[in-house]
C-alpha cells in the first residue's frame, strides 16, 4: 500500500463542500470525499503548526511534554519506520516553520524538498518597492513578515507560480519518477494559511467589485479594528485561498489517477487547525500586541478539522462519528503499510474504523496548547466528548516565571497570561458554536470530564508536575 498524505495548513473544516459549505468551490476535495471515509469528528491535538506536525510524525500528543520547537532527535518518526520497512519516503513542503532554523522535520525521509518563500522565510533580499496592502496597524508583523513576503513573491506572474501550485506540481513530478516502488509521499502546503493573496479571480468569486484595503495578514486579536466590508473581504480572501488549494490538490490527485496508482494507494487529506475569522470576536489564533503573545481558547472554528481517508476497497463517501486526531495518523499508516509499531505511540490506528470493525478508537478528543509552561500561562485545553466540550485552563497558582515563546510564527515573544484557569462547558447538540458557557449549571458534568482529562494525561505519561498544574484550584 502506497501512501499520499496531504496537509493543508489552516484549512477550516466548514469551508469544504463535503462538510456542508454551500458557497465555496471545492469540487476536487469533495470528489476525494466521495471515495473516502469522511471523519465528522476529527480534532486538532497539539496546537498549532509545529506541535501538530510533531504529533503527525511521531504518533504522540506532544503538547504534554514539548512546545513549538525543533524535532527532537530522540523521537521515533514515521519516515524512519517506513524506511526500514522498505519504503521510499519523500517530504515536499512549502510550510516554512518545520524546515527553517534547524527544525529538522525532514529527519528520516529518503528525500525532501522545500519550496521556499512562504510567510517570513528569509529568501529574497532584493529591494522591492511593494506597498503594504492596508494600514500597518491592521497587519501582524508588517515589517518583519509582510515586507519579506512581498519581496519573496515579487516576481510571481501566473497561477502556477503560487506556492500551493508549485508544491503540488513538484509532488506530481515526483510521482511520475518514483511510483514504481512502495512510497510514502507527504505533501505539506502552507495555504490557505495567511498571507492571503490568491489570484484576483479567486477572490472575486466571493466578493466581486471590492475596492478597499486588503487585510492579507491580519493582526491577531479582537476583530473590532476591521470594518464590516474589510471583514467580509478578508473572508473572501481566505475562501479564495481554499479554492486555490482545491484546484492544485486536485491536480495532484488527477496525476495519481492518470497514472493508475490509486488501486494500491491510500490518500489522506487533512489540516492542522482552523482560524478565527471574526467568530468569538477574534481574528487569528492568538492575541499579539506590543511584542507579546497570549493564547486564546480552542473553539470549533479552530479545533474541529477535516479528515478524509481514501483506501483502495474501503468506504466510498461513508461518514463516521469516530473521534480522530493527528496522533492517530502514524499508527493508521503503519497498519495500512504493514510496518511495525515502534512501541512509542500514543495514537490509535483508524483502520478498524475504515474496515467497519469498530465504531470508535477513543472516547473523546483533546486539543491543547502546550501545557509545559506552568499554571501562570493559563494555556487552555479543549476536551470534546459526544455531547459536551470542556475548555479548561491550568489552575490558579501564581508566581511562575514569565517565558518566551515562538508560537505562532517562529518569532520570539514574551507570553502574557491567558487567565487563572477555571472551566467553560458547552452543550454541543444545542450550542455547536460554543457560545454559551453552562459550567455553572452543570458543575458535576464539567468536573467528570476534567477528571477524564487528567486520567488521559496520566495515560500518556505526562510529567507529574504538568499534570498537577492542570488540576483546577478553583471553579
Protein Blocks (a to p, Z undefined) as FASTA:
>chain_A
ZZdddddehiafklcfknopakbccfklmmmmmmcccdfbbccfbdcklmmmmmmmnopa
fklmpccddddfkbccfklmmmmnopacddddfbfklmgghlopmgoiabdcddehiajb
cfbfcdcddddfbdfklpghkllmmmmmmmmmmmgfbfklpmklmmmmmmmmmmmmmmmp
ccddddddfbfcdcddddfklmmmmoghiabdcdfbcceddfklpcfklmmmmmmmmmmm
mmmmmmmmmmmmmmmmmnopmmmcccddddfbdcdehiahiacjddceehiacdddddfk
lmmccdddddehiaehiacfbdcdfklmmmmmmmmnopacehlafbdcfklmmnopafbf
bfbdcddddfklojklopacddddfkbccdddebjaehiacdddfbfnhpacddddfbee
jjddddfklmmnopaccklmmmmlmmmmmmmmmmmmmmnopafklmmmmpcfbZZ
